[in-house]
């Protein structure tokens, strides 16, 4: 089992920045990918960014150039730096880990961007 604890969400004005953190614990060996998804009201959950154990990153087109995913392996933590936030970035953000063929999810953290 992998446990994920997220932090860093909140309320921010459009154009502002936030950094999300997700600390993994438990059976953290052999984690393939860590990343972030988000779900806005009435919409499906979507991938925001992911980072493989080999260092390959992947971003949704809507966040490219504004968001950066990074990982501190020593702390088993993945970060999402979000800059130039837009109203449409408002959503619940979920940390995701793929270990083997098993998906693990965090509890979600709310990000609200106001005008």
C-alpha positions in Angstrom: 0.0 0.0 0.0 1.0 3.6 -0.7 -0.3 6.5 1.3 -0.4 9.9 -0.2 -0.7 13.2 1.7 -1.3 16.4 -0.2 -0.9 19.9 0.8 -0.7 23.4 -0.7 -4.1 24.1 -2.1 -6.0 27.2 -1.5 -7.5 30.4 -2.8 -5.4 32.6 -5.2 -6.1 35.4 -7.6 -5.8 34.9 -11.3 -2.2 35.4 -12.3 -0.9 34.1 -9.0 1.0 31.0 -8.0 0.6 28.0 -5.8 2.7 25.0 -5.1 1.2 21.6 -4.3 3.1 18.9 -2.5 2.4 15.2 -2.2 4.3 13.0 0.2 4.3 9.3 -0.4 4.8 6.7 2.3 4.4 3.0 2.7 5.4 0.6 -0.1 7.1 3.3 -2.1 9.7 1.1 -3.8 9.0 0.4 -7.5 6.9 3.5 -8.0 6.7 4.0 -11.8 5.0 7.4 -12.0 3.9 10.2 -9.7 1.7 13.0 -10.9 -1.3 15.2 -10.5 -4.8 15.0 -11.8 -7.6 17.5 -11.4 -11.4 17.5 -11.4 -13.6 20.5 -11.9 -17.3 20.5 -11.0 -19.3 18.7 -13.6 -16.1 17.6 -15.5 -14.1 14.4 -15.7 -10.9 14.0 -13.9 -8.0 14.9 -16.1 -4.3 14.5 -16.1 -2.4 17.7 -15.3 1.2 16.5 -15.1 3.1 13.3 -14.5 6.7 12.4 -13.9 8.2 8.9 -14.4 10.9 7.4 -12.3 13.2 7.9 -15.3 12.6 11.6 -15.3 10.2 11.9 -18.2 7.5 14.5 -17.7 4.2 14.9 -19.4 1.8 17.9 -19.2 -1.7 18.7 -20.3 -1.6 21.2 -23.1 -3.6 23.6 -21.1 -0.9 23.9 -18.4 2.3 23.7 -20.5 4.6 26.6 -19.8 2.7 27.5 -16.6 3.0 24.4 -14.4 6.1 22.5 -13.5 6.2 19.0 -11.9 9.2 17.9 -9.9 10.2 15.2 -7.4 12.4 15.0 -4.4 13.3 11.3 -4.2 14.9 11.7 -0.8 11.6 12.9 0.6 9.4 10.7 -1.6 7.6 13.9 -2.5 6.2 15.2 -5.8 5.5 18.9 -6.3 3.4 20.9 -8.7 4.4 24.5 -9.1 1.6 26.4 -10.7 2.2 29.8 -12.1 0.0 32.3 -14.0 -3.1 30.6 -12.7 -6.3 31.1 -14.6 -9.9 30.8 -13.5 -10.2 27.6 -15.4 -7.5 26.0 -13.2 -10.1 25.9 -10.4 -10.5 22.3 -9.4 -9.8 19.6 -6.9 -6.2 18.4 -7.5 -5.4 14.8 -6.8 -2.0 13.3 -6.3 -1.6 10.0 -8.2 1.0 7.3 -8.0 1.4 4.3 -10.3 3.2 1.4 -8.6 3.4 -1.7 -10.8 -0.1 -1.9 -12.2 -1.8 -0.3 -9.2 -3.1 3.2 -8.9 -3.0 5.2 -5.7 -4.8 8.5 -5.1 -4.5 11.2 -2.6 -7.5 12.7 -0.9 -7.5 15.8 -3.1 -6.8 19.4 -2.4 -8.9 22.3 -3.5 -7.4 25.0 -5.7 -9.7 28.0 -6.3 -8.6 30.8 -8.7 -10.6 34.0 -8.3 -10.8 37.1 -10.6 
